[in-house]
């Protein structure tokens, strides 16, 4: 994959902002040590979920010989951090901008890559959880990746789900079903 210096900065900025926002959200009884612990946990779960989701889109777009670069949405990053102080987050850290010959099929497949990466990460985190490896971290990684995959399947606006639905309704339904199953399992295990 090819990265510009602007894209590298935007990826790092978005990764850090999302990690800070979720660290604030998950830190109760604020202390520096609890915030730092939650920041590291967020960076390795939410941060990686976001980063690899976007890189999944970029990878396939570049395989289709398209120009593809991530751009951070600075206002949305600020909003995510601000909202975290009030106990909730709506995170739209940015998106991979794509230019080239994109058919509905290619666009659907490129869009599917992000949530598929999150579902694969969810399975990997769940496996680590059942192996007893950093159980708090790995269960949170399972949950957040499951939630991100499902959330991105919303079938409207610029969400991945709208493009996947336009391309292939069976693939869309399968991915929604997997996301629902994973999220339901995560909630039942709490």
KAKA-V504552 format. One record per residue. N is the residue number from 1. RES is the residue in one small letter. PHI is phi in radians with two decimals (* if undefined). Layout:
N/RES/PHI ; N/RES/PHI
//
This chain:
1/x/* ; 2/x/-1.83 ; 3/x/-2.26 ; 4/x/-1.53 ; 5/x/-1.14 ; 6/x/-1.10 ; 7/x/-1.12 ; 8/x/-1.03 ; 9/x/-1.11 ; 10/x/-1.16 ; 11/x/-1.09 ; 12/x/-1.12 ; 13/x/-1.05 ; 14/x/-1.18 ; 15/x/-1.05 ; 16/x/-1.13 ; 17/x/-1.11 ; 18/x/-1.12 ; 19/x/-1.13 ; 20/x/-1.11 ; 21/x/-1.03 ; 22/x/-1.25 ; 23/x/-1.14 ; 24/x/-1.09 ; 25/x/-1.05 ; 26/x/-1.61 ; 27/x/-1.60 ; 28/x/-1.89 ; 29/x/1.07 ; 30/x/-0.85 ; 31/x/-2.37 ; 32/x/-1.03 ; 33/x/-1.15 ; 34/x/-1.21 ; 35/x/-1.10 ; 36/x/-1.11 ; 37/x/-1.07 ; 38/x/-1.21 ; 39/x/-1.13 ; 40/x/-1.09 ; 41/x/-1.09 ; 42/x/-1.16 ; 43/x/-1.09 ; 44/x/-1.53 ; 45/x/-2.04 ; 46/x/-1.13 ; 47/x/-1.05 ; 48/x/-1.22 ; 49/x/-1.02 ; 50/x/-1.12 ; 51/x/-1.07 ; 52/x/-1.25 ; 53/x/-1.02 ; 54/x/-1.17 ; 55/x/-1.18 ; 56/x/-1.08 ; 57/x/-1.05 ; 58/x/-1.05 ; 59/x/-0.99 ; 60/x/-1.22 ; 61/x/-1.05 ; 62/x/-1.22 ; 63/x/-1.09 ; 64/x/-1.46 ; 65/x/1.12 ; 66/x/-1.74 ; 67/x/-1.33 ; 68/x/-2.57 ; 69/x/-2.49 ; 70/x/-1.34 ; 71/x/-2.27 ; 72/x/-1.33 ; 73/x/-1.78 ; 74/x/-0.97 ; 75/x/-1.08 ; 76/x/-1.20 ; 77/x/-1.15 ; 78/x/-1.06 ; 79/x/-1.09 ; 80/x/-1.06 ; 81/x/-1.15 ; 82/x/-1.07 ; 83/x/-1.14 ; 84/x/-1.07 ; 85/x/-1.21 ; 86/x/-1.79 ; 87/x/1.58 ; 88/x/-2.68 ; 89/x/-2.46 ; 90/x/-2.01 ; 91/x/-1.85 ; 92/x/-2.33 ; 93/x/-1.17 ; 94/x/2.76 ; 95/x/-2.74 ; 96/x/-1.45 ; 97/x/-1.50 ; 98/x/-2.23 ; 99/x/-2.30 ; 100/x/2.59 ; 101/x/-1.41 ; 102/x/-1.96 ; 103/x/-1.50 ; 104/x/-1.04 ; 105/x/-1.13 ; 106/x/-1.09 ; 107/x/-1.10 ; 108/x/-1.11 ; 109/x/-1.17 ; 110/x/-1.07 ; 111/x/-1.14 ; 112/x/-1.19 ; 113/x/-1.02 ; 114/x/-1.06 ; 115/x/-1.09 ; 116/x/-1.12 ; 117/x/-1.07 ; 118/x/-1.13 ; 119/x/-1.13 ; 120/x/-1.13 ; 121/x/-1.11 ; 122/x/-1.04 ; 123/x/-1.09 ; 124/x/-1.11 ; 125/x/-1.10 ; 126/x/-1.13 ; 127/x/-1.06 ; 128/x/-1.12 ; 129/x/-1.04 ; 130/x/-1.22 ; 131/x/-1.44 ; 132/x/1.39 ; 133/x/-1.65 ; 134/x/0.72 ; 135/x/-1.01 ; 136/x/-1.12 ; 137/x/-1.13 ; 138/x/-1.26 ; 139/x/-1.19 ; 140/x/-1.09 ; 141/x/-1.05 ; 142/x/-1.08 ; 143/x/-1.08 ; 144/x/-1.17 ; 145/x/-1.18 ; 146/x/-1.10 ; 147/x/-1.14 ; 148/x/-1.08 ; 149/x/-1.06 ; 150/x/-1.18 ; 151/x/-1.02 ; 152/x/-1.24 ; 153/x/-1.53 ; 154/x/-0.96 ; 155/x/-1.58 ; 156/x/-2.61 ; 157/x/0.95 ; 158/x/-1.75 ; 159/x/-1.14 ; 160/x/-0.97 ; 161/x/-0.99 ; 162/x/-1.10 ; 163/x/-1.31 ; 164/x/-1.19 ; 165/x/-1.05 ; 166/x/-1.14 ; 167/x/-1.45 ; 168/x/-2.69 ; 169/x/-1.16 ; 170/x/-1.20 ; 171/x/-1.10 ; 172/x/-0.99 ; 173/x/-1.07 ; 174/x/-1.12 ; 175/x/-1.22 ; 176/x/-1.11 ; 177/x/-1.06 ; 178/x/-1.10 ; 179/x/-1.07 ; 180/x/-1.08 ; 181/x/-1.05 ; 182/x/-1.14 ; 183/x/-1.15 ; 184/x/-1.08 ; 185/x/-1.10 ; 186/x/-1.07 ; 187/x/-1.18 ; 188/x/-1.23 ; 189/x/-1.51 ; 190/x/-1.07
//
